[in-house]
């Protein structure tokens, strides 16, 4: 795992910290500027603006992990000073136990744990620990696609509505047929109820009001007038609730900011005093479940972290170790990659797929071949603890004929011997120093095909 940089940025008593991974749902903070500081795997990328904060904190282990010469040069000329601070042992123990409960402890290094502990310590010193969680909440939500991936869609010459919509239309057809006929009689331009719809709401007045609000300074009397207008609009909406139900889904200038804030894309102000800037999914998961703030490299507040884990479709257990091939719980080769998003409250959403092709049946249709024996057998990998041949050289190939070697033992012939007849030589297995294993000396060499065997 790459190293994680912790930094605390103090801006109006605001402390931030930095690490490594993939942030998803972001929220802009109300600050004058943002510093994009990325020190991951010895690379310092794009310091855009420097007035994001004043004080920067880090641990000594972070700087000691920087090996690249160019990165050290950039680190020496940073526009701010790095303040080294070590977390208290009690906070390191608390964060370690919490990460074990969330299952992210194997993915965290010692430096990552110190970064998390220092974030918790600064949060306790600046804000307090009353709002932080001591136990992770077990919230897991599963979501999948609504439509089957193999269902025919947009077939030329055919109309294929969904079954649910078809049943609903049949159920409410008799009840709404009379009302639709009356509406069609009142509006002769709509000859069929299939093409009738409510008129679109007019937004010209709202746009003019927004333009006036942006250019003209608002006096104390304006909020009262706006609020009274909103009350009238709400009363009008209540009165016309039975006219149209489609207006609820429209995005207008009146509700666009509220919708953006709900989706996490608005310019809503967030009272962030302590945050950790990291792109590491394990660190993001621990921080979000503890109740700490997570920031992206550009200073955006992360409301939702998304990454990928492996989920066994045999025992339904999950693991965050993406290098696993076999399930660590049941031992079967049934691990599939699943997208996972962690919300701001620690809720874990697993986005599953209904595509039947995700579960590939390759290798399960026909019986396995007879296992091969010998020192150079090539058998399929069926278990994690399966033994494989060591691909050693023959005894003749391992003999040393260097007379100046201190371990040299005189043999029958003082001349060097090359092994060209053993099975290891025919399989072109080399010494471990040169890279063991089978290989072709020249993969582009011409070979004869369709040769008769005598």
Buried (B, 14 or more C-beta within 10 A) or exposed (E): EBBBBBBBBBBEEBBBBBBBBBBBBBBBBEBEEBBBBBBBEBEBEEBBBEEBBEBBBBBEBBBEBBEBEEBEEBBEEBEBEBEEBEBEEEBBEBBBEBBEBBBBBEBBBEBBBBBBBBBBBBBBEBBEBEEBBEEBEEEEEEEEEEEEEEEEEEEEEEEEEEEEEEEEEEEEEEEEEEEBEEEBEEEEEBEEBEEEEEEEEEBEEBEEBBEEEEEEEEEEEEEEEEEEEEEEEEEEEEEEEEEEEEBEEEEEBBEEEEEBBEEBBBEBEBEBBBBBBBBBBBBBBBBBBBBBBBBBBBBBBBBBBBBBBBBBBBEEBBBBEEEEEBBEEEBBBBBBEBBBBBBBEBBBBBBBBEEEEEEEEEEEEEEEEEEEEEEBEEBEEEEEEEEEBEBBBBEBBEEEEEEEEEEEEEEEEEEEEEBEEBEBBEBEBBEEEEEBEEEEEEEEEEEEEEEEEE
